Amino acid sequence: MLVTNDQVAFEKYHLYPSVGLLNDPNGLVYFKGQYHVFYQWNPHACDHTYKVWGHFVSDDLKTWRRVETALEPSLENLDSAGIYSGAAFIHNDRLYVFYTGNVRDGAGHSVKSSQMWAVSDDGIHFEKLGELLPHPEGFTKNVRDPMVWQGKNGHYFLILGAQHDDNVGDIIVYESTDFNHWHYRGSILGDQLLDVRGYMLECPGFIEVDGKQILMFSPQGLAPDAKNHRYENIHNTGYVIGEFNETTAQFHVSTEFLEVDKGLEFYAPQTLIAPDGRRIMWGWAGMMTPEREESVPTIAKQQWVHVLSLPRELHVDVDNRLVQKPITEILNPKVLKDFTHVDTGQYIIETVDDWRIQFGEHTTLERQGDTVIVTRRQWESDEIEQRQITGHVNNLILIVDIDVIEVYTDDGLSVMTFRWF
């Protein structure tokens, strides 16, 4: 079993909630001999009205255990309505987590966000440390998703997804020399990437892979670009490569903004560094319209909804493009020879020919020339939607779980994640 202390086995390869709603992965970290995956979780309902940090731990990245909830709402006017997304950072052999606290009014509307932190000595039990910094001027309440790193100059940097008062998305950055007092430095992007700001930038992440600096974020409000097969989901996640100037606190972009995953559901990724130096990423395989989310078949059947993606090892190729492949710990594929009936499992598709696979009644995956296309009849509307990847498709990795599929090209430059029922 993937989750060894579960009485349910909703998926074979993907992490899932035992009940209720799961969304963003949070606080991914290797700490004191264990891998920790925290996640947004509503244990009471399959909606977004309440959030805690659920918690998985693993010794080997192969099997996972559920442990007690890491953080729950408790602070009036700070996090009383939810513990929202954030990240982890190890400092002086203690595990610090940074998160956004949410406050709602009597009608249930979100009215305030606060940037919070907590600390743990064992990775399981946390002490809340309160509010980290005041709300920045010139921004709506939609400031969230803190992420922290230490620069080469020894200073600490914290970034947040943000929405200006004029409803334009941004990523703002703070700096600290002592890990306690944070100084606002402004936009990390300046006037760059104005075409992909949308009305909000969520879940920013600054990481280094193969000596390259990467800024990931999830824009909301981008217009779909069907001609170029971009931004076709309700919200999208992408990355740019560049260089962070620690003096100016600005990230100088040197590549175009590219989507991380080209399927129907992928959002809000986070990463950790394994002891051997690998950068490993998980995402949320669940971003969808409210109408689609409310009618996901797992809710009616078993009162749970959404999964995390497979953990993926990241690299950057010579052309400054992100490469993603499932980690070796979980990968054990066999060559797919019969395309007429594909069960849950891991497969390698090795052929130069076109092919077609039917998953259930509503989803197909097929190759046409150098393009692989997923077609899905949406369960809430009967609308037909397609996503596609084009490139090196003679040798694919196909991982079929009970109701989620991931497809990887052999060069790792294109990935598609999607649910199927």
N, C-alpha and C positions, 0 to 999 in steps of 0.2 A: 504494500500500500504506500501511496505517496505521503499521506498524513497518517502516521502510525497510531495515534491515539484517538482517531475518529471512529465512530460507529456508522458513519456514512462514507460512501466512496463515490462522490458525485463526478469526479474526474480521475483519470489515471495519471496524467502528466502535469496538470495545471493546478495551482493553488486556488482554493475556493472557500467561501464561508460555510460554516455548518448550518447557519440559518441567517435570514436577513440579507442586507445589501452590502457588498464589497465594492470599493472603488480604488482610489489611487494607492500605489505602493508608497510607503513612507519610511524614513529613517533606516535605509538599507545600510548594513554595516557588518564587518567581521570584528568581534570583540571577545577577548578572553577565550579563544578557542571555539567560538560558535558563530555561525551565520545567523543574522537577525533580519527578518522581513516583517516590518510593521505595515499596517494597512488601514485605510479608512473603512470603518465598519459601522453599520446600523444593525445592532443585534435584535432590535424590536420590530422592525418592519422592512419591507422591500422598497424603501424610498429614502430621500435625502434629508429628512426632517431632524435627524439626530446622528451624531458621529462620535465614536470613540476610536482609539488606536488598538485594533486587534494585533495579534503577535504570533508569528511562527518562528521556531528556531530549528537549526539543523547542524549536525556535526560534519556532514559530508556533501551537502547539496543534492543528495539523492532522496533522502527521506526527511520528513519534517514533523514536528510536534507542535500542537497548539499549547500555548501557555497562557497564563492569566492576562486579562486586558491590561495594557501598559498604562494608558491614560484615559480618564473619564472626565466629563464636565463636573466642575466643583466650585469654580470661582465666580461669584456674582459679578456681572457686568464686565467679565473678561472672557471666560470660556464656558459660560453656563448653558449654552445651546449647542456646543459641539467642539470637539478637538479636531481641527482641520489640518490639511497637509503640511508637511515639513520634512526636515532632514536630520541626520545624526552627525556628530563630530566627536572624536576621541581627544580629550585634553587632560594631561596629567593623569593618565591611566583611569580616567572616569569617562563614562558615556553621557554626553550631553545631547538632548534632542531639542529641536526648535520646531515650533508649530504655530498655527494661527488659531486663536480662540474666536469663537463666533457667539454673537448675542442676538436674540430675536425679541421682537416686541410681543404684546399680548395676542396679536393676530397671526403670529408665526412668521412674520417677515424678518429677514436678516437686517439688522440696523447698525451693526458695529463689528469691526474686526480688530484684534489685538495680537501683536507678535509676542509669543511666549516662549519660555524655555523650562526644561526640567533636567534632572541629573540622576544617574544611577551608578552604583558601584558593581553591580552584578549583571546588568543588562536586562533584568526582569522587573525589579521594583524601582519606582521613580519618585523623586521628590520634586514637586513643582517649585520653581524659583520666581514665578510671577511674570510681570510684563517686562519685556526687554527694552523697548524704546517707544517713544510717543508716535502717534499717527502723523505721517508727513503732511505738510500743508500742500494744497494744490491737487489733492487726490481724493477720489470718492472713497467710500468704505471698502471698496474692492482692492485691497492691498493684502496679499497673502502668499503663502507657500515659501517660507524662508529656507535658504540653503547657505551653508557656511564652508569656507575653506581658509587655509593659511597660505599666504603668499610667500614668494621667495625672499621677500624683505622681512619676513617674520611677523608681519601684520596679519590681522584676521579680516576677512571680507565676508559680508552677508548680502545676498541679493534677494529681492522680492518681486513677484509678479504684481503689476499695478495697473490702475486705470486713472488717467488724468481727469480733472473736472470736466474737460471737454469730451470725455468718453473715448479717448484714444489710448490704446494699450502701450505699456512700457515695462522695462525692467529697471528697478532702482537699486542702488548699491550703498552700503554703509561700510565704514572702516573702523577697526579697533586695534589699539596697541596692547591692551591688557585683557581682552576677552570679556570685559564687563561693560565698558562704556563705548557706545557706538556713535560715530559721527557720520551724518548724512552727506554723501558725495554726489548725489544726483543720478541722472540716467546713465546706465552702463553703455547704452547704444547711441546717445546723442541724436544726431539726425540721420542715422543709418537705418536701413530696412523699413522705411516708411510704408512700403507697399504690403508688408505682412504684419502690421501692428494690430489690425482689427480694432475691436473696442476693449479688448482685455488680453494681456499675456499672462498665462498661468504656468505654474510649475517650472520655473527656470532652474537650469542646472549647469554649472561650470565644471568641466572635467578635463583631464589630460589623458590622451590615448596615443601611444606610440610617439610620444614627444610633441604631439599636436594638441592645441587648446581648442576645446569645443564648447559652444554655448547652445544648449537645447532649451526649447520652450514650446508652449502650446497656445497658439493664437486662437482667439474666439472672434468670429464675425468676418472671416475671409470669404469673399465671393467664390463660389465653385468655378473652376476652370476646366470644363469638360473636354475642351479641345486638346489640352495638354495633360489630361487625366491627373489634375491636381486639386487639392482642397475640396474633395467631393463629399466628405463626411460633415456632420454637423459642426464639429470642431476638429482641429488637426494638430499634429505634433511634428516639429522639424528641428533642424540644426544648421548652424554655420560654423566654419572653422576660421580662426583668426588668432589674435594675440591680445592678452589683457595687459594694459599698461598700469602698473601698480602705483605710479606717481599721479597720473590723471584719473585713475579708476574708471577708464573706459576700455571697452572691448573693440578692437579694430578688426572689422570683418573683412575676410579675404576671399570668401566663396559665396555662391548663391545659397539661398535658403532652400533646403531639400527636405522632403518628408522622410521621417524615420521608417514608417511602415505604410504600405500601399493597399492595405486591406480595408475592410469595413469597420473594424473596431480595434483601435489602438490609441492610447492617450497617456499623458502624465508619467513618462518613464523616470526611473531613478536608477542609480548605479551604486555598486560598492567595489572595493579593491580586495581581491582574494589574497591570501598569504603569499601566493606565488607571483603576485603582481598583475594578474589578469583583471581587467575592468569588466564587470558583469552587470547586465542591465535587466530589469523587469519593467513591464508596463501594465496598464490596466486595459484588459480586453472587454470593454463594456461601454465606451462612450457612444451614446445613441440618443435619438430624440426622446422626449418624455413619453410620447405615445407608444413608441417601440419598446422602451424600457418597461413600462407598466404591463405589457403583455408578453414579456419573455416567458416561454413555456415552463421554465423551471419554477416560476413563482406559483402557478396553479398546482403543479405537481408536488413540489417539495418545500415551498416557502423560502427559496433563496434565489439570488441573482448575481451574476457577473463572476469573472475569474481574473487572475493575473496571467500575463503572458508567460511563456517559457523563459527561463534565464538564458541570456544571450551573451556570449563573449564578443567584445568590441575590438575592432582594429581600424586603422586608417590606411587606405592604399596610397600609391604614389601620386594619384590624381586628387588627393585630399577628399576622398569620399569615404563615408562610413561603411564598414564591413561588419555584418552581424551573422553569427552562427550559433546554434544551440550548444551549450557547454558539453564537453565530452563526458562529464559524469552521468548525464541522463540520456546520452545518444547511443542507440543500439539498433540501427535500421537494417532492414532486409530489402533486397531488390524487388520492386513491384513488377510482376509479370502478368497478372490478370487484372485488367482495368475494369472488368464488368462488376466486381463486387469487392469493395475495399472496406475492411473492418477497422475498428480502433487499433492503432499500431503506428510504427515508424517505418518509413519506406524511403528508398532511393529510386528515383525514376531515371533510368539511363536509356535514352533513345533519341534518335534524330527525327522520329516520326511524330505526326500529330496524334493526339489521344483525347479521351473524354472519360471523366469519372462522375457518376451520379451519387450524391450523398442525400439520403432520404428522398422526400418528394419534391423539395423546394430548392436544392442547391446543386450546382454542377461546377466542376473544375475542368478546364480543357486547354489544350495547346493548339494554337493556330500559328504555324510558322515559328517566329522567334518571340511570340507573345503567349503568355498564360493568362487566362481570363477566369475569374470567378463570377458566376451569375447566381443571384439569390432572389427568390420571391419572398418579399418581406411579410412576416407573419401577421403584422397588425394592419396591413393595407393592401396586400396582394400586388403591390408595386414591384416591378422587376428592376433590380439594380445590378450594375456590373463594376468590377474593379480589375485592373490588369497590371502585369509587370512585363517588361520587354527587355531582352538581353540574352545572357548565357543560360539557356533553358534546356540544354541537352542532359544535364545532370542535376536534378532537383532533390532537395530533402523535403519530404512530406510527412508531417506529424498530425495524425488524426486522433483526437480525443473524443470523449463521449458526445460533446456538443461544441467543440472548438477545434479549429484547424489552423495550422501554420505552414506556410510554404516558403522555402529559402532557395534562391538560386545558388549554383555551386561556387560563384565568386563572392557570394554574400552581400552583393550590392543592393539586392531587392528582396523584400520580405512582404508577405501578405498574411494578416491575421484576421480571422472572421469566425463568427458563431454559425452553427448550423443545427437545425431541428427537423 
